[in-house]
Amino acid sequence: MVLNEKGYELRKAQAQEFEEAIVEFSDYAIQHPEIDSRLLKARENSLRTLLARINTELAEYEDKQLESLALAAKNYPKSSQERYKSLTKLTNTIQYSNLVKSQNIYSYSSDIFSMAWQQTLIQVFDKIDQYNPNKETVLQWFLSLLRFRLHKIEQEYLGSAEKVFRWGLGVGGWGVGFYPFSGGQLPNFQGKSP
């Protein structure tokens, strides 16, 4: 089924209703154990099947919408107002896309994720000409940029944390073996004096 914008919004509403109905079926089965659970499970599975079909339609529509926005942006001159508007619309669409929400990319700390997200949106503006629709979808391209950015920022954070940790233990910073908080000596953790 080919969706237009109105059909897309209706399908999104249907998907939300199906998700709520599935939760209600599960809750109802728990609250009423006397009812034959096979019947409730069969209805719940039917809803899950319909929901999967709807989500596939929504994903296809979003993929096509993202691709048309990306290709339109690539066609405008680099510094033009039209390109900027098109890229803004593209990044906004990515940001609110169900496709992004369905990915497992939220396992990072909120600080790291926020920084990576913002830097990736900026990268979309800078690197849209590198997007190749024959190689991957816009979402795949965006997620590869985001994952790279997440990894890079995480490594920077870990590197900074390691430097602070090493400095505090007297292993780095002002020199090996220098511990600024104990008169230049490493603390004796075994209770023996040096």
N, C-alpha and C positions, 0 to 999 in steps of 0.2 A: 504494500500500500504506500503510495506516494503522499506525503503530508505537505500541506501548506502551513502557514503560520498559525491560522485559526485551528486547524486540525492538530497541530503540534500542542497547542495550549490545552485543547480538549483531552488529548491523550495523556498529557502530564497530570491533569485533574483525575482522569480515570486511574492512572497508576497510583496516585496518592490514595484514592478510595479503596483500591484493591489491597494496598499495603495495610491500611487501617482494618479492612475486613479480615485479612489473614491474622492479624493480632487479635481481633475479636474472637475468631474461631478458636484460636489457641487458648485464650483466656476462658472462653465458654466451656471448652472441653475439660479444663482443669477444675472449674467451679461446679460442673455437673458430671461427675464420674458415672452416674447412672445411665447416661445417654450412650448409645453405641458409638464409640470413638472412631470406628472404621468409617462410618458415614460422614462424620465431621472431618476426618482426615482426608477423605476422598474429595469433599468440597474444597477444603483448604488447598489440596494439591491442584485442583482445577483452577483455582484463583492464581496460584503460583505460576502455572503454565501460561495463563492469559497475561499475567504481569510480565513474564519473561518476553513474550511476544511484543507487548507494548514497549518495554524497555529497549528491545532491538530496534523497533521502528523509531523511537526517540533518538537512539544513538546514531542511526543512519541519517536522520534529518539533521542532527547537530553536526555530524561529520561534513555533510554537504554544505551546510551553512558556513562552517569554519573555513572550508576550502574555498568557497566563493569569496569570502572576505579576504583571505590571504592572497588569493590570485589578483583580486582587485587592487589591493595595497601594492603588490609588486609592480603593477602596471603604471602607477603614478610616479612622477619624478621624485627623487630622494627627499628633497627639502620642501615639497609642496604641501599645501594645506589639505588637499584631498587625501594624500597618503597618510598624513597625521590623523585625520578623521577616521579613515578606514582602519588604521592600526589601532586606534582607540576603541573603535567598535569591536574589532577582533579580540583585543585583550579583555574587554568587558564581557564579551560572549564566552571566552574561555573561563573567565573567573566565575561565572554563574552557571557553567555547564554541568549537567548531570554526569557527563562523562568524566570530568575531573573529580567530582565528588565520589565516584565509584572506584577510583584508583586507590591503591594502598600506599599513599605517600605521606600520610599524616603521622607517622611513627616518630618523627623527629621532635625535638623540643620546639615550643612555639616561637622562641627567639630565632632559632636557626631556620625554621620553616618560613617565618615572615621575611627574614632577610633574603633567603633564596628566592622566595616568590617574587618579591619586588625586583630583585636583580634579573630574574628570568623575564619578567614583563618588559623591562628595559631592553634586554637582549632581543626580544621579539621585534622591537622597533629597529634595533641596529642590524639584525641578521635576517630580516624577512626575505631578502633576495636569495639566501641560501636554502630556503625551503623548496623541496622538490616533491611535487604531488605524485610523481611516478614512484618515488622511493618509500614514502610513508604519509600517513594522514597528518593533518595539522596537529591533532592532539598527540600523536606519537612523537612528532618533532618537538612540541612544547614540553612533553614529559621527559624526553631525553635531555633537553636543556635544563629542566628543573632538577632532575636527578643528578646531573653533573654539578650543578650549582650547590645542591644540598651536600653532596659529598665534599666539595671543595671548602665550603664554609665550615662543615663539621671538622674537617682536618685542620683548618685554621684555628678553630676553637680549641681542639685537642692539643694542638701545638702550643698555643698560648697558655693553656692550663698546665701543660707539662713544664714550660719554662718557669711559671710561677711556683709550681711544686718543687722543681729542682732548685730554684733560688732559695726557697724557704728551708730546704734541707741542707743548704750549703754546698750543693754539688755543682752549681753553676753561678751565674751572676757575677760576683766579685772574685771568683777564683775557687778552685777545687779545695774543699776542706774548710773554707771560711764560712762561719755561721755567725751572722751579724748580731744575733740576739743572745749569744752566750759568751761574750768576750773572745770571739774568734775560735772557739772550740765547738765541736759537735757535742750535742747532749749525750750523756751516758745513760742509756735506757735500762741497764742492768743493775743500777744502784751502786756501782763501784766507782770510785774516784779515779781520774786518769793518772 
